[in-house]
Amino acid sequence: MPARPISGARDVKILIIEDDREAASYLIQALDECGHVAHHASDGETGYAMASGMEYDVLIVDRMLPRRDGLSIIESLRAEGNNTPALILSALGEVDDRVTGLRAGGDDYLVKPYAFSELLARIEVMARRNAPSEAATSYQVGDLVLDRLSRKVERGGEQVLLQPREFRLLEYLMKNAGRVVTRTMLLENVWDYHFDPQTNVIDVHMSRLRGKVDKGHERQLLQTVRGAGYVIRD
């Protein structure tokens, strides 16, 4: 999953999955003072839902969580193609604990208690590492290719003619290829709505897009994930 562009590691969007509300509150305030944006989930299930349904630059995940443990969250996200960098924050600090965390899909591991300056440095390193050096000019999923500069789409070498909104919808899906995108994400990023107007606008456009992209092809790239949203993958 491509990361949001950041500038000088400023305005990094972070999800903190931590059941200690006092520790999370301190961390949110400290990150805010450094110019970053932090959201908080106090249990594993809520954290997993937020990490799956919203875009973040970095995840900070405690291992010992109510309702769902931190490593399970990271493993599920990786299985879904969500590669948002994850820093595991835990009181479990033995070598075997750290190795287990990294093998579960964590990008870094920091043992509690920690120094905030070290945590901040690790966050900013992960955010810079995951930021694209330049904006992509084209996307490809299987035999489907979208060129942002020429505004052309081809499937199997044949041109697919799309209306402007359909192009924006497909572009956003391909930018997040392999990742489930929610209706809210589509409304905010394709239609610029910051609320759900309770219309079927997304369903109508997705139906039209499927008819143009998948019709006549054995492999169906556009998929509906019931109760979650939509995904494009080969």
PyMOL commands that set and color helices and strands:
alter all, ss='L'
color gray80, all
select helices_A, chain A and resi 21-33+44-53+70-79+95-103+116-130+164-175+183-189+201-213
alter helices_A, ss='H'
color red, helices_A
select strands_A, chain A and resi 13-17+37-41+58-62+86-90+108-111+138-141+144-147+152-155+158-160+222-225+229-232
alter strands_A, ss='S'
color yellow, strands_A
deselect
rebuild
show_as cartoon
